[in-house]
Amino acid sequence: MDELHQRLTQMRQAFHQDPELGFDEHRTKAKVARHLRGLGLEVHDEGCGVIGLLRAGSGNRAIGLRADMDALPITEASSHGYVSQNPGVMHACGHDGHMTMLLGAAEKLAADPGFDGTVVFIFQPNEEHGLGAKAMIAEGVLERFPMEEVFAIHNLPGAPLGQVSTRPGLICSSESLFEITIHGQGGHASMPQVGVDAITVGAELVLALQTIVSRKLAPGAGAVVSVTEFLTDGQRNVLPGTATLKGDVRARAPEDREAVERFMRQIVQGVAATHGISADMTFNTEFIETINAPEPTAAVAATARGMDLDTISNRTPMSFSEDFAHFCAAVPGCFMLLGNGEEGPQGQPLHSDDYDFNDALLPIGSDLWAALVRNRLPA
């Protein structure tokens, strides 16, 4: 392990020990800003995130590189020597590694630029709830620091270490959260005919909602409708008058997402009308679909192949969601995945309580970032 790799490993493990939740990344922000300033970058940390600017040559082109900073409300079950010191909070998605790889790239490029233009290093809060990118954009990050392209890396456990995979077009699904409230008529469990049992109506809705994907969307659309909570005000011998269904919708195209909402509203109102009651529904899209632009995506694949990294340039879209989608909706961008390894904690699923970022990936990711900058902003 060379000296830079060793320092990056120590930095990543320090981030891992001190995780912070979305929009509370105060210590994390301070560490990132301090490191960037130490490299001589112009730093802006007055907003919810951190921006570092590195200029070289006389060119006026600029590209953005984004890393996420937030952790998850998970109690860590690992036994390594750098477990979370913040009870109930854990870097279980590898954002500690994402930050460190980008800081490593900043260090490499500050020491040996080899590019002509401006690199905008974006350290974003609150990715996990889909709010951080929107917050930075609302603060004016794209107006204050214009960029022609924007890129992001996410580690992928279970994939070979250092394998780069991406695709043009849709790369990550959208996520929408719905809530349905059923207004029935509660009553005595021995006399169900007197009222309208909200559980019965809710159960009918749960099954009816599954027909949206199986019968109303094209086969292979990739949409998912999941009811994840069923809450009532019933008791042992009391039929509930109110029930609430909550759930999650994933879609791979805006038109499918809109169709799912339309069909859900039809079903909810239809089932409620059948039972002579009313029902309310909300449908909020937290994450839109992540759409990769062709040219930046081709550049990522070409850069990875130029480094002799195992490269998949037309991978299957992911079913998870990414709020980097909001950057891609505003600026041509590419979201790429970087294999975290297949064995041990590094191969555990994202968001598991014993997941760990693979420190062997740190120099690979830093080198990939630096090579991509030199590819897109040639000297």
Phi and psi in degrees as a GROMACS rama.xvg file:
@    title "Ramachandran Plot"
@    xaxis  label "Phi"
@    yaxis  label "Psi"
@TYPE xy
-76.3375  175.53  ASP-2
-63.4012  -41.2327  GLU-3
-66.5711  -44.1962  LEU-4
-58.9551  -40.9104  HIS-5
-63.3611  -43.1491  GLN-6
-67.5643  -39.7862  ARG-7
-63.5536  -38.8843  LEU-8
-62.3361  -44.784  THR-9
-62.8331  -39.4313  GLN-10
-65.3493  -45.9263  MET-11
-61.9927  -43.333  ARG-12
-69.2556  -29.8243  GLN-13
-68.0757  -41.6826  ALA-14
-59.6533  -41.5461  PHE-15
-63.3391  -36.1253  HIS-16
-72.5718  -21.5223  GLN-17
-126.723  63.9857  ASP-18
-77.4413  151.231  PRO-19
-137.247  146.047  GLU-20
-79.4921  167.153  LEU-21
-54.6444  132.659  GLY-22
68.2549  5.11137  PHE-23
-118.193  23.4326  ASP-24
-82.6896  51.4411  GLU-25
-70.2608  -50.1212  HIS-26
-67.2626  -38.0463  ARG-27
-62.293  -46.2442  THR-28
-56.8986  -44.7832  LYS-29
-62.8975  -40.6286  ALA-30
-64.9585  -44.5559  LYS-31
-62.241  -48.5323  VAL-32
-62.4872  -41.161  ALA-33
-63.1688  -41.2643  ARG-34
-66.4721  -43.207  HIS-35
-63.9103  -41.9687  LEU-36
-63.8874  -36.7784  ARG-37
-63.8886  -23.7757  GLY-38
-87.2409  -4.27458  LEU-39
91.6684  11.0022  GLY-40
-79.4299  154.107  LEU-41
-78.2095  125.57  GLU-42
-120.203  136.622  VAL-43
-125.719  109.989  HIS-44
-126.283  21.7065  ASP-45
-77.8208  -18.4372  GLU-46
-90.3203  -161.022  GLY-47
-77.2491  -18.037  CYS-48
-117.916  -164.385  GLY-49
-127.922  133.59  VAL-50
-118.75  130.28  ILE-51
-118.482  134.042  GLY-52
-114.355  128.964  LEU-53
-125.747  119.027  LEU-54
-111.418  145.546  ARG-55
-147.903  145.813  ALA-56
69.2137  -159.143  GLY-57
-117.237  4.74219  SER-58
-69.2961  153.132  GLY-59
-106.825  9.70536  ASN-60
-80.6992  153.564  ARG-61
-146.79  143.309  ALA-62
-130.084  154.987  ILE-63
-110.499  141.905  GLY-64
-123.73  125.887  LEU-65
-117.797  138.124  ARG-66
-129.636  148.943  ALA-67
-99.7262  151.067  ASP-68
-114.207  -16.3573  MET-69
-85.2502  157.741  ASP-70
-108.421  -169.523  ALA-71
-122.496  153.759  LEU-72
-80.1866  69.1089  PRO-73
-128.96  137.998  ILE-74
-84.9399  121.427  THR-75
-72.8391  138.794  GLU-76
-112.096  12.1652  ALA-77
-76.0304  165.395  SER-78
-122.247  7.4894  SER-79
-71.2366  176.314  HIS-80
-84.013  6.92483  GLY-81
-134.175  39.8494  TYR-82
-65.3075  159.988  VAL-83
-56.135  133.779  SER-84
-96.3939  3.91909  GLN-85
-111.563  102.945  ASN-86
-54.0619  131.877  PRO-87
79.5095  6.03976  GLY-88
-130.291  137.143  VAL-89
-153.446  143.083  MET-90
-81.5014  84.9953  HIS-91
-103.427  12.7638  ALA-92
-127.894  0.102422  CYS-93
86.555  11.9982  GLY-94
-65.2779  -25.6227  HIS-95
-61.1408  -40.2036  ASP-96
-72.3026  -36.7505  GLY-97
-60.7782  -46.2738  HIS-98
-59.8826  -45.0725  MET-99
-66.9582  -41.0841  THR-100
-61.393  -39.9985  MET-101
-71.1835  -37.0471  LEU-102
-65.8724  -36.6308  LEU-103
-63.8772  -38.9838  GLY-104
-65.3899  -40.4001  ALA-105
-60.3073  -40.4461  ALA-106
-65.0855  -43.9585  GLU-107
-63.7289  -44.7542  LYS-108
-73.1147  -32.062  LEU-109
-67.3189  -35.7478  ALA-110
-78.0707  -33.8738  ALA-111
-146.596  82.568  ASP-112
-57.2157  -66.3206  PRO-113
63.8465  22.5656  GLY-114
-141.232  169.309  PHE-115
-131.835  105.35  ASP-116
143.85  -150.889  GLY-117
-128.576  133.935  THR-118
-105.339  126.769  VAL-119
-102.865  107.111  VAL-120
-86.4744  118.292  PHE-121
-110.907  116.598  ILE-122
-110.294  109.48  PHE-123
-104.254  138.186  GLN-124
-84.311  169.827  PRO-125
43.0736  56.7191  ASN-126
-76.5525  -35.369  GLU-127
-61.9538  -29.9502  GLU-128
-101.849  7.82686  HIS-129
70.7349  23.2375  GLY-130
-112.703  -19.273  LEU-131
-70.1277  -45.7056  GLY-132
-63.0541  -43.8945  ALA-133
-61.057  -38.4483  LYS-134
-66.0844  -43.3879  ALA-135
-65.8748  -39.9185  MET-136
-65.1317  -40.1721  ILE-137
-64.8219  -31.1455  ALA-138
-73.649  -9.86506  GLU-139
96.5731  22.2242  GLY-140
-60.052  -35.9354  VAL-141
-76.8994  -25.3278  LEU-142
-80.9591  -40.0965  GLU-143
-71.9227  -34.7525  ARG-144
-128.868  73.8374  PHE-145
-59.501  141.142  PRO-146
-141.022  146.924  MET-147
-82.5001  -31.1571  GLU-148
-143.846  159.37  GLU-149
-141.901  143.039  VAL-150
-133.643  153.249  PHE-151
-147.152  148.117  ALA-152
-116.422  138.247  ILE-153
-128.553  132.981  HIS-154
-68.5122  153.186  ASN-155
-131.634  99.4895  LEU-156
-64.5189  147.574  PRO-157
89.9774  -13.2379  GLY-158
-96.9275  149.636  ALA-159
-54.8851  142.906  PRO-160
-54.8888  123.603  LEU-161
83.2709  0.854807  GLY-162
-69.9228  128.866  GLN-163
-99.8819  128.191  VAL-164
-137.904  139.143  SER-165
-161.205  -173.754  THR-166
-166.595  150.184  ARG-167
-75.404  153.252  PRO-168
82.1374  -150.759  GLY-169
-64.284  128.416  LEU-170
-119.161  -30.7894  ILE-171
-134.777  146.25  CYS-172
-76.4705  162.385  SER-173
-81.376  163.948  SER-174
-132.863  127.173  GLU-175
-124.301  140.046  SER-176
-107.207  131.924  LEU-177
-120.718  156.555  PHE-178
-143.312  127.082  GLU-179
-118.937  125.702  ILE-180
-112.742  123.195  THR-181
-101.063  126.524  ILE-182
-107.915  91.6105  HIS-183
-99.1595  -148.146  GLY-184
-137.201  110.75  GLN-185
-69.7908  168.441  GLY-186
-178.371  -170.315  GLY-187
-77.9295  138.621  HIS-188
-62.1071  -22.3286  ALA-189
-84.1249  -10.2707  SER-190
-132.708  65.8313  MET-191
-65.4855  -21.9287  PRO-192
-70.5029  -15.2793  GLN-193
-78.6679  -33.5007  VAL-194
-116.677  -159.002  GLY-195
-128.891  105.324  VAL-196
-66.9132  114.058  ASP-197
-66.1817  -25.7511  ALA-198
-66.6218  -43.5026  ILE-199
-61.1191  -43.9178  THR-200
-64.1676  -43.1316  VAL-201
-63.1395  -41.8171  GLY-202
-62.1606  -40.0391  ALA-203
-62.8192  -39.6575  GLU-204
-65.938  -42.0076  LEU-205
-56.1492  -45.6751  VAL-206
-71.3267  -40.1387  LEU-207
-65.2706  -35.4673  ALA-208
-63.272  -26.7975  LEU-209
-71.1798  -15.8047  GLN-210
-76.0703  -13.5358  THR-211
-62.0111  -51.0206  ILE-212
-72.573  -40.6813  VAL-213
-78.8363  -23.6635  SER-214
-130.651  -12.3572  ARG-215
-115.655  -15.0721  LYS-216
-111.042  157.021  LEU-217
-63.8096  141.532  ALA-218
-55.484  136.753  PRO-219
85.1206  6.3899  GLY-220
-64.567  -26.6506  ALA-221
83.1998  10.0999  GLY-222
-78.9694  151.958  ALA-223
-135.033  130.276  VAL-224
-119.133  117.453  VAL-225
-127.315  122.972  SER-226
-85.7221  121.464  VAL-227
-111.363  -14.0478  THR-228
-142.859  143.409  GLU-229
-136.94  103.967  PHE-230
-117.242  136.582  LEU-231
-136.694  169.6  THR-232
-103.749  22.4368  ASP-233
-77.2963  163.29  GLY-234
-131.911  -173.776  GLN-235
-51.869  -45.9906  ARG-236
-123.054  24.7702  ASN-237
-121.738  119.677  VAL-238
-73.6841  133.667  LEU-239
-72.0121  142.676  PRO-240
-95.6088  -17.6008  GLY-241
-130.557  138.647  THR-242
-139.251  145.347  ALA-243
-125.109  127.336  THR-244
-106.665  131.617  LEU-245
-123.662  151.469  LYS-246
-171.553  -169.307  GLY-247
-137.57  136.112  ASP-248
-122.622  131.359  VAL-249
-114.412  140.595  ARG-250
-144.585  153.178  ALA-251
-106.947  3.17839  ARG-252
-151.532  141.619  ALA-253
-56.4968  -38.0245  PRO-254
-66.9822  -33.527  GLU-255
-70.1284  -40.8185  ASP-256
-59.0655  -44.9785  ARG-257
-66.7765  -36.7032  GLU-258
-66.6348  -41.0285  ALA-259
-59.7328  -45.5161  VAL-260
-61.3537  -43.5037  GLU-261
-61.9713  -46.3095  ARG-262
-67.2058  -36.8328  PHE-263
-60.7694  -44.8589  MET-264
-64.5747  -38.763  ARG-265
-62.3032  -45.2115  GLN-266
-66.0152  -45.2508  ILE-267
-59.6289  -48.1824  VAL-268
-68.2611  -36.9243  GLN-269
-66.1607  -45.8544  GLY-270
-65.925  -41.9077  VAL-271
-61.2138  -43.5539  ALA-272
-63.6892  -36.2882  ALA-273
-59.0219  -35.3664  THR-274
-96.3812  3.07107  HIS-275
71.3  29.3025  GLY-276
-128.298  -177.44  ILE-277
-116.617  160.074  SER-278
-150.288  144.798  ALA-279
-114.93  151.84  ASP-280
-143.227  138.221  MET-281
-119.068  150.819  THR-282
-145.492  105.418  PHE-283
-118.324  123.755  ASN-284
-91.5689  109.696  THR-285
-81.8046  -44.3026  GLU-286
-118.188  124.579  PHE-287
-83.6672  172.144  ILE-288
-65.3249  140.73  GLU-289
-92.0464  117.362  THR-290
-115.472  116.2  ILE-291
-82.0483  135.708  ASN-292
-80.1632  146.064  ALA-293
-60.3289  -47.9709  PRO-294
-68.0906  -48.6673  GLU-295
-60.159  -35.9622  PRO-296
-67.7771  -41.8661  THR-297
-62.7399  -36.1008  ALA-298
-65.9289  -38.8892  ALA-299
-61.6631  -47.4704  VAL-300
-62.6046  -42.3416  ALA-301
-65.0883  -39.9834  ALA-302
-64.7  -44.5461  THR-303
-63.7069  -42.617  ALA-304
-65.9053  -35.5646  ARG-305
-64.4081  -21.0509  GLY-306
-94.8239  4.74291  MET-307
62.9206  30.436  ASP-308
-86.5454  142.3  LEU-309
-58.2037  123.635  ASP-310
-131.155  130.161  THR-311
-116.228  115.739  ILE-312
-99.754  -0.521339  SER-313
-145.745  56.6798  ASN-314
-69.2483  166.529  ARG-315
-67.8394  137.864  THR-316
-58.3184  150.257  PRO-317
-87.8184  147.596  MET-318
-84.9075  -15.7971  SER-319
-77.6467  169.678  PHE-320
-114.86  158.112  SER-321
-143.457  129.382  GLU-322
-81.6061  -1.52989  ASP-323
-58.0622  -18.2571  PHE-324
-52.1943  -34.6083  ALA-325
-69.8718  -33.0485  HIS-326
-67.7704  -43.3999  PHE-327
-65.4177  -26.1384  CYS-328
-74.8663  -20.5413  ALA-329
-103.181  -29.0421  ALA-330
-137.449  139.86  VAL-331
-54.8561  128.22  PRO-332
-144.885  175.223  GLY-333
-144.552  125.926  CYS-334
-101.553  125.549  PHE-335
-124.338  156.826  MET-336
-113.488  142.649  LEU-337
-127.776  117.936  LEU-338
-57.31  131.438  GLY-339
-99.1786  -1.84748  ASN-340
110.577  161.35  GLY-341
-108.799  -11.0444  GLU-342
-118.704  158.828  GLU-343
64.6089  -160.028  GLY-344
-58.5229  -28.1086  PRO-345
-70.3789  -17.5905  GLN-346
-100.901  0.181801  GLY-347
-70.5274  156.392  GLN-348
-62.2732  147.529  PRO-349
-55.6425  143  LEU-350
76.2788  8.54651  HIS-351
-82.8104  153.653  SER-352
-77.0365  -3.7778  ASP-353
-121.907  17.752  ASP-354
-69.6356  148.741  TYR-355
-147.754  140.591  ASP-356
-70.3019  145.499  PHE-357
-89.6866  113.245  ASN-358
-65.2246  -19.5483  ASP-359
-66.9867  -17.2067  ALA-360
-82.5652  -16.5956  LEU-361
-58.059  -51.6757  LEU-362
-68.1417  -30.2995  PRO-363
-64.5663  -48.7538  ILE-364
-64.9885  -41.1151  GLY-365
-63.142  -42.7859  SER-366
-65.4113  -37.9547  ASP-367
-64.1565  -44.6975  LEU-368
-58.3972  -48.5623  TRP-369
-63.351  -41.9851  ALA-370
-65.1444  -37.0299  ALA-371
-65.146  -41.0819  LEU-372
-60.044  -46.2692  VAL-373
-68.2659  -27.6553  ARG-374
-71.1962  -45.2803  ASN-375
-84.8766  -21.6337  ARG-376
-125.53  65.7844  LEU-377
-63.2714  141.464  PRO-378
